[in-house]
Structure formats: C-alpha cells, structure tokens
C-alpha cells in the first residue's frame, strides 16, 4: 500500500514544488553531482504557524486523535479481536486461514523481514539516492521520509531492529524461549543464524553511520554503504526463507510462533498504543495553549510514539494491512497543498474514510495523505526542530 501512496504523493509534491518560485525552493548545487558530503538546503516556506494560528493546532489534535484510535484498533485486533471476531494472535498462533501450518506462519514472519529490509534499502534510502544521482536534487530531498524532523536515520535503523526482534524473538531486553535463531542453532544451522544476525548488525551500523541528517547528505558515500548492507541482509533473509519449508517439529515451530506474538508483536503494539495516547495528550495541551514549550513537548511525544511504529514495520501483515492502518498512520510523502487547504478551511472531515479498505480507492488514499505520523510531523517540526509560535 505504501508504494501506491508514494506515487500519489510524489505527483502532489512535484506540483507543490512547481507552484513555488526558485527563491522559495532553492537547492545547491544545481549543476553537478556533488561528491562526498553534500549539504542540501531547502527553505521551507510552504506553511507557517503564524499564518494559520486558528486551525493549526486543531488540525494537529485531529490527526493525533486518529493516530490514537488507529493504534488502539491495531492492538485490540491482535490482542482480543474486533467486533466479535477472533483475535489475530489466535489466528496466527493456531495457524488458521490464511495460514496452513507453523511453517507458513514462520514464512510470513520472514517475508515481513524481507519486505522491510528491501523497503529501507531500495525505497527509503535508495529512491532519494537515485533521484540525487539523476540530479533531481529537490525531488530527492522531498522523497526522504521523516525529513521535517530530521529523524530519518533513527527510523530506518529501527526498521532493521524490527527484523532483529522478529528473528531473535526479543523486545526491550526480553527474549523468548523460542525463536527462529534458536531453532537454526539447535538444528545444525548455526552458520545461517550467525549470517542473519551479522547482516542485521551491519545494516543497523551502516544506517546509523550515514552522514546526518540524511536529507542534507543524500550524495554522501555512506548512503551507498547502507544500501548495500540492506541488500545483503535481504539476500540472507531470502536464503533463510528457502529453508523454512524444511523446518520440522510442529510443537517446536508453534512455540516459535507463540513466543513471537507474545514477546514481540503484542508488546510492540501495546507500546504503540500507549505512546500515541500520550502523544494525543501532548497535542491537546498544545492546542489548548500554543507556546514554544508545548510545541517542544508535543514534538518529543511524536518522537516517542514514532519508535514503536518503526519497530513494528517488520510485521506489516494481518490487521495493519487488512484494515488500512499502515497508510492511515504512515503515508508518505505528503500532499502539502492538500494540507494547506485543510489548514485554511479548518475542515477535518476529509481525514476520514469509511467502508472496507481498498488500496486502489483514490478517495481513501486522499484521506490517508493528510493524516498520520508525517502530517503531524509537518505540523510539529520545521528544519529538524520543534516549530515555534512565530513560524
């Protein structure tokens, strides 16, 4: 789903950039491909708090309210079930449809890890880099996820940590008794377990080793190193997937699936729910009393809520996918023109959609493009810092 939203957003952002003068959007240098560390400067003048004081914080509160609801829905869907339906944890642990065996559940876990390693390396890092190498410098910066807060590198590293948690069945210092890694080690495949963990560590270190902030250093060689590390991780995970079908021992495999749910998925989603509740409280305080301090507090709460989301992206299957909660919460890039229209009108009804989720439905995509973490990021941050009441 995120790829479809990306295409829609890219078109919208291209229109936004075209509507601004060269003075409004300046990127240096324009003529040649920079080598080494290339500092890009975009003067962000699309919207200022001072111009939309009446509606700005109300919009932020509307977005944070929907984030809170989505996070609650996601946790409830896994933990206890929605509207009388079976909890997804039961579906997954008991290998019910669409799953056919513990092996198919473990394959789903590995598929999620492959998908996010590919997305980080080829899309989140690779797409801006490709644009940069083609001298599309402005488009490259706009393609960088989380660039308003300068939080990109932390986001990408946490994406890879979601793989680390899934593979080793760990979260916040807690480790399950059963994991894919332990299965490999117990069944004569320690070399593969070590290869996966080595590739994970290298990917995290390479991402955190990129020149920061990423949006200002897209042309730096450290970016290529990170892309290569993510690609290596993806390929090692594909090797792992090719062996999952041959895993034996139903009881042991079911224990891996159960611990994965109990140690990784549910605690991550509970943290997401709790952090988004705290985020909404902070944004409500901002709306009630817009000051530099309440902007800083809301921005800090956004950072805290962002972490469990990024650490859940290794398992974007089940309710988060079926209910459209991923694009609800994390659509990128943004349609800044549409956001400005909401700010000008004060009409927040366009953030909502109804009916069954359909990723091809343009009206749903339009609603999702003006809500979620990144819309709130735009409203709370400017040039990597919390916004101030005079900008």
C-alpha positions in Angstrom: 0.0 0.0 0.0 2.8 2.4 0.9 4.2 2.3 -2.6 0.8 3.3 -4.1 0.6 6.2 -1.7 4.2 7.1 -2.5 3.3 7.5 -6.2 0.3 9.7 -5.4 2.3 11.8 -3.0 5.2 12.2 -5.4 2.9 13.7 -8.0 1.4 16.0 -5.5 4.8 17.1 -4.2 6.1 17.7 -7.7 3.1 20.0 -8.2 3.8 21.7 -4.9 7.4 22.3 -5.8 6.4 23.6 -9.2 4.0 26.1 -7.7 6.8 27.8 -5.7 9.3 30.1 -7.1 13.0 29.3 -7.3 13.5 31.6 -4.4 11.1 29.5 -2.3 12.7 26.2 -3.1 16.5 26.5 -3.5 18.8 23.5 -3.7 22.5 23.8 -4.1 24.4 22.9 -6.1 22.3 22.7 -9.2 24.7 21.8 -11.9 26.9 18.9 -10.9 26.6 15.8 -8.9 28.2 16.6 -5.5 30.8 14.2 -4.2 31.3 13.3 -0.6 29.1 15.1 1.9 26.6 17.3 0.1 24.7 19.7 2.2 21.3 20.5 0.7 19.3 23.5 1.8 15.6 23.8 1.2 14.0 26.9 2.5 10.7 25.5 3.9 8.2 28.3 3.3 5.1 26.2 2.4 3.3 26.9 5.6 3.9 28.8 8.8 2.1 28.5 12.1 1.7 32.3 12.3 -0.4 32.2 9.1 -2.8 29.6 10.3 -2.9 30.0 14.1 -6.7 29.4 14.4 -6.7 26.0 12.7 -3.1 24.7 13.0 -3.2 23.1 16.5 -6.8 21.9 15.9 -5.6 20.1 12.9 -2.7 18.6 14.9 -5.2 17.4 17.5 -7.4 15.9 14.9 -4.5 14.0 13.4 -3.2 12.8 16.8 -6.7 11.7 17.8 -6.9 9.5 14.7 -3.4 8.1 15.4 -4.5 7.2 18.9 -7.6 5.5 17.6 -5.7 3.6 14.9 -3.1 2.4 17.4 -5.8 1.2 19.8 -7.6 -0.6 16.9 -4.4 -2.3 15.9 -3.6 -3.6 19.4 -7.2 -4.7 20.0 -7.3 -6.5 16.7 -4.3 -8.6 17.7 -5.0 -8.9 21.4 -8.7 -9.5 21.7 -10.3 -9.1 18.3 -12.7 -6.6 16.8 -16.5 -6.7 16.6 -16.7 -10.2 17.9 -14.0 -11.5 15.5 -11.3 -13.8 16.7 -8.1 -12.2 18.0 -5.5 -12.2 15.3 -3.0 -13.6 17.8 -5.2 -16.7 18.0 -5.4 -17.0 14.2 -1.6 -16.7 13.9 -0.7 -19.0 16.9 -3.1 -21.7 15.8 -2.1 -21.4 12.1 -5.7 -20.8 10.9 -6.6 -19.5 7.4 -4.8 -17.9 5.5 -2.1 -19.9 7.3 -1.8 -23.7 6.8 0.9 -24.8 9.2 3.5 -23.4 11.6 5.9 -23.3 8.7 3.6 -20.9 6.8 3.4 -18.7 9.8 7.2 -18.6 10.1 7.4 -17.9 6.4 5.1 -14.9 7.0 7.5 -13.7 9.7 10.5 -14.0 7.4 8.6 -12.4 4.5 7.9 -9.4 6.7 11.6 -9.1 7.4 12.5 -9.4 3.7 9.9 -6.7 2.8 11.2 -4.1 5.3 14.9 -4.7 4.5 14.1 -4.2 0.9 12.0 -1.1 1.6 14.6 0.5 3.7 17.5 -0.2 1.2 15.7 0.3 -2.1 12.9 2.8 -1.3 13.6 4.8 1.9 17.3 5.2 1.2 17.6 4.1 -2.4 14.9 6.2 -4.0 16.2 9.6 -2.8 19.7 8.4 -3.8 18.6 7.5 -7.3 16.9 10.9 -7.7 20.1 12.6 -6.4 22.3 10.8 -8.8 20.0 11.9 -11.6 20.5 15.5 -10.4 16.9 15.8 -9.2 18.0 17.3 -6.0 14.8 18.9 -4.8 12.8 15.7 -5.6 15.5 13.7 -3.8 15.0 15.7 -0.6 11.2 15.5 -0.7 11.5 11.7 -1.1 13.3 11.4 2.2 10.9 10.0 4.8 10.8 11.9 8.1 12.9 14.8 6.9 10.8 17.5 8.6 12.1 16.2 12.0 15.5 15.0 10.7 14.5 11.6 12.2 15.1 9.5 9.1 18.2 7.6 10.2 16.6 6.7 13.5 13.5 5.5 11.7 15.4 3.3 9.2 17.6 1.8 12.0 14.5 1.0 14.0 13.0 -0.7 10.9 16.0 -3.1 10.9 15.7 -3.6 14.6 12.2 -4.9 13.9 13.9 -7.6 11.9 16.3 -8.3 14.8 13.4 -8.6 17.2 11.5 -10.9 14.9 14.4 -13.2 14.2 15.7 -13.5 17.7 12.3 -13.1 19.5 13.5 -10.1 21.5 12.0 -6.8 22.6 13.3 -4.2 25.0 15.6 -6.6 26.8 13.1 -9.5 26.9 13.9 -12.7 25.0 11.5 -15.5 24.2 12.4 -19.1 24.9 11.9 -20.0 21.3 12.9 -18.1 18.1 13.9 -18.7 14.5 17.5 -18.0 15.5 17.4 -20.6 18.3 15.8 -23.2 16.0 18.6 -22.8 13.5 21.3 -23.1 16.2 19.6 -26.2 17.6 19.3 -27.9 14.2 22.8 -27.7 12.8 22.3 -24.4 11.0 24.3 -22.0 13.3 26.1 -20.6 10.3 22.9 -19.2 8.9 21.8 -17.9 12.2 25.1 -16.1 12.5 24.9 -14.8 9.0 21.5 -13.3 9.6 22.5 -11.6 12.9 25.7 -10.3 11.4 23.8 -8.9 8.4 21.3 -7.3 10.8 24.1 -5.7 12.9 25.9 -4.4 9.8 22.7 -2.9 8.4 21.9 -1.1 11.6 25.5 0.2 12.0 25.7 1.3 8.4 22.4 3.2 8.6 23.4 4.8 11.8 26.8 5.6 10.2 25.2 7.6 7.4 26.0 11.3 7.5 23.2 13.1 9.4 20.7 14.4 8.7 20.1 12.1 5.7 18.1 14.8 3.8 21.2 17.0 3.8 23.7 14.3 2.8 22.0 12.2 0.2 25.1 12.3 -2.0 27.4 11.0 0.7 29.2 7.7 0.1 27.9 6.4 3.5 24.5 6.2 1.9 25.7 3.6 -0.6 27.2 1.6 2.2 23.9 1.5 4.0 22.0 0.5 0.8 24.5 -2.3 0.2 24.2 -3.6 3.8 20.4 -3.7 3.5 20.6 -5.6 0.2 23.0 -8.1 1.8 20.5 -8.5 4.7 17.6 -9.0 2.2 19.6 -11.8 0.4 20.5 -13.6 3.6 16.9 -13.5 4.6 15.8 -14.9 1.3 18.2 -17.8 2.0 16.5 -18.3 5.3 13.1 -18.3 3.7 14.2 -21.0 1.3 14.8 -23.3 4.3 11.7 -22.6 6.3 9.6 -25.2 4.4 12.0 -27.9 5.6 11.7 -27.0 9.3 10.4 -29.9 11.3 8.7 -30.4 14.7 5.3 -29.0 14.9 5.3 -28.4 18.6 8.7 -26.5 18.5 7.6 -24.5 15.5 4.3 -23.5 17.1 6.3 -22.4 20.2 8.3 -20.1 17.9 5.2 -18.5 16.5 3.6 -18.2 20.0 6.7 -16.5 21.5 7.0 -14.2 18.5 3.4 -13.0 19.2 3.8 -12.7 22.9 7.3 -11.3 23.2 7.5 -9.2 20.0 4.2 -8.3 18.4 1.9 -7.6 21.3 4.3 -5.6 23.4 5.3 -3.5 20.4 1.7 -2.7 19.6 0.9 -2.0 23.2 3.8 0.4 23.4 2.5 2.0 20.2 -1.0 2.3 21.7 0.3 3.8 24.9 2.7 6.2 23.2 0.0 7.5 20.9 -2.3 8.1 23.8 0.5 10.2 25.4 1.1 11.9 22.1 -2.6 12.9 21.8 -2.5 14.3 25.4 0.6 16.4 24.5 -1.0 17.7 21.3 -4.2 18.5 23.1 -2.1 20.6 25.5 -0.6 22.3 22.6 -4.0 23.1 21.1 -5.2 24.5 24.4 -2.1 26.7 24.9 0.2 27.1 21.9 3.6 28.1 23.2 7.1 27.2 22.2 7.2 24.9 25.3 4.0 23.0 24.3 5.4 22.6 20.7 8.6 21.1 22.2 6.6 18.7 24.4 4.4 17.6 21.5 7.4 17.1 19.3 9.1 15.0 22.0 5.9 12.9 22.3 5.9 12.4 18.5 9.5 11.1 18.7 8.5 8.7 21.4 5.4 7.4 19.5 7.4 7.0 16.3 9.8 4.5 17.8 7.4 1.6 18.3 5.8 2.2 15.0 9.1 1.9 13.1 9.9 -1.2 15.2 6.7 -2.8 14.1 7.4 -2.5 10.3 8.9 -5.9 10.2 5.4 -7.3 10.7 3.1 -5.3 8.4 0.7 -8.2 7.9 -2.7 -9.0 9.4 -4.9 -6.2 10.7 -2.4 -3.4 10.0 -2.6 -4.3 6.3 -6.2 -5.6 6.0 -7.7 -2.6 7.8 -5.6 0.0 6.0 -3.9 1.1 9.3 -0.4 1.2 7.7 -1.3 4.0 5.2 -3.6 5.6 7.8 -0.7 6.1 10.1 2.3 6.3 7.9 1.5 7.6 4.4 4.5 9.2 2.7 5.3 11.6 1.1 2.7 14.3 2.0 0.4 16.3 -0.2 1.4 19.7 1.2 -1.1 21.6 -1.0 -3.9 19.5 0.5 -2.6 20.0 4.0 -2.6 23.8 3.4 -6.2 23.6 2.2 -7.2 21.9 5.5 -5.3 24.5 7.4 -7.1 27.3 5.6 -10.5 25.7 5.9 -10.4 24.2 9.3 -12.5 21.3 7.8 -11.1 18.0 9.2 -13.8 15.7 7.8 -11.5 14.8 4.8 -9.2 12.9 7.1 -11.8 10.1 7.5 -13.0 7.4 5.2 -15.4 4.5 5.6 -16.2 1.1 4.3 -13.8 -1.8 3.6 -10.2 -0.8 2.9 -9.2 -0.9 -0.8 -5.7 0.3 -1.7 -6.9 1.2 -5.2 -9.6 3.6 -3.9 -8.4 7.1 -4.6 -10.7 8.8 -2.1 -9.3 6.6 0.7 -5.7 7.4 -0.5 -6.6 11.1 -0.4 -7.8 10.9 3.1 -4.7 9.0 4.2 -2.4 11.5 2.6 -3.5 14.3 5.0 -3.3 12.4 8.3 -0.9 10.1 10.1 2.6 10.5 11.6 4.0 12.5 8.8 1.2 15.1 8.7 1.7 15.6 12.4 5.4 15.7 11.9 4.9 18.5 9.4 2.8 20.4 11.9 5.1 19.9 14.8 8.6 20.3 13.2 10.5 22.6 11.0 14.1 22.1 9.8 14.6 19.3 12.3 13.4 21.3 15.3 10.1 21.8 17.1 8.2 24.6 15.5 7.8 27.9 17.2 4.8 30.1 17.5 6.3 32.7 15.2 7.0 30.2 12.3 
